[in-house]
Amino acid sequence: MPFSITTRPFGPLPLPTDHKPLTEYILQYEETGEFATIIPEFGGMIRRLVLGRGKHLFALLKAPESPQALFADESYASALLFPFPSRIRHGIYAFEGEKHALRMNEASRDNALHGLVHGKSFSVIDQETTPNHASLTVRYDYSGDAVGYPFPFALTVNYELTRADWLTLGSDPNADRLCALRITYSALNTGTTRSPVAFGWHPYFTFTSSPIDELTLSLPGRTAITLDDAMIPNGQKPAEEPETLTLKDLELDTPFKINPTGETPEGISFAETVLDSPEAGVKLVIGQETGEGKLNYLVCYTPPRRDSIAIEPLTANVDSFNNGDGLVTLNPGETLSGSMWVRLK
């Protein structure tokens, strides 16, 4: 079978005593060597993604290379962000007449940052290989016991390394020989009261560690959101049409409300952001499902080391628990769901 799933221990050194050993799951397309790796016990994160174009393979994610680096990492590389992405001002919000105070984990700006599931242990609930894909499904069950968020949930995420033809909409005659990564998430309100929720993903992309100054970034139609000194929204700029930016010397740490760029044959609205390496002759496409309750926001961030760029699909704006922009309220038994994908063209 061309697709396989194997496992290996992540890292040879012992971990801190309060952490379980980490297992890395490898989803691989044997015919090309393309693969993705996931660590369920550390936030259900995807750590590596290697996709091919022609005879060339490209390492596309910048993420920690060891367990020690993983536990020390403060960049949230590849983290799943739930029940809120980005920042909550002072960690304080009100929901249905009651005030809540989250733990502040961004002391320099006095904010709560990036939700509650980063680094948590997810369980593997399903894995499957077929002639067309390899998929791994992980889940994290939260009882409502963290400070400031008394709303239980079950977050389920499916990673699928798959033939890319379903994504190219017939535009690439070689799609049946390419792979893509598709990520599908579903967050279920398992409590007895309504709950505020938003979702995001925090990958850092690169082309086998090429400096981002050699790359260009094509953004969909969008409205840039302005931020104050604490990185909290305080306005927005005029709407902009789709545009390609040269990343040389460009510094970004910007949230956007984005416009759809297309629709699948099944009628699913989506937007795609494209990172282009002219030297490599290949483009990296990051897609996100758009529409009501879907991934209608995007953050782009160029870290000071300039070896990658964070391109983060989000369902809601920064500080959404206070400004309500993109925030979804789930009744008991309801879900927030959507999909994202990464492919080369």
Buried (B, 14 or more C-beta within 10 A) or exposed (E): EBBBBEBEEBBEEEBEEEBEEBBBBBBBBEEBEBBBBBBBBBBBBBBBBBBBBEEEBBBBBBBBEEBEEBBEBEBBBBBBBBBBBBBBBBBBBEBEEEEBBBEBBBEEBEBBBBBBBBBBBBEBEEBEBEEBBBBBBBBBBBEBEBEBBBBBBBBBBBBBBBBBBBBBEEEBEEBEBBBBBBBBBBBBBBBEBBBBBBBBBBBBBBBEEBBBEBBBBBBBBBBBBEBEEBBBBEEBEEEBEBEEEEBEEBEBEBBBBBBBBEEEEEEBBBBBBBBBBEEBEBBBBBBBBBBEBBBBBBBBBBBEEBBBBBBBBBBBBBBBBBBEBBBBBBEBEBBBBBBBBBBBB
